[in-house]
Amino acid sequence: MISRQVGEIPKEPHVIYKKNSLLRPARCFRFLSWISFCQKLYQLLLFKHYECCQVLSWIAVLENYSESK
């Protein structure tokens, strides 16, 4: 299971998404909390803007995937 600890944020979310392409929507929604998590880290300057964008783009992919099911 993916942890939300800072050191374990995936560097390449799209790669992990492909490996977990059979994610069920209910599971996808868990990742929606990453939006606020990411924003908080960015405010605390623990996240570079680029890394934050990667996480947010992963959220968008998961949202689109769950809506298509």
C-alpha positions, 0 to 999 in steps of 0.5 A: 500500500502506498504510504502518504509519508513525504519520502514515499510520494511517487516520483512517476505517478503515471508509472504506478498508475499503469501497474495498478490499472485495475484500481477500483473507483473506491480505492481511487477516491482514497488518493483524492486526499492527496490534493489537500496533502500536497497543497499543505506540503507545498505551503510548508515548502516541503514540496517543490512545485514540479513534484506537486504538479506530478501528484496533482496530475496523478489525481486527475488521472485517477479521477478520470479513471474512476468516472469512466467506470 
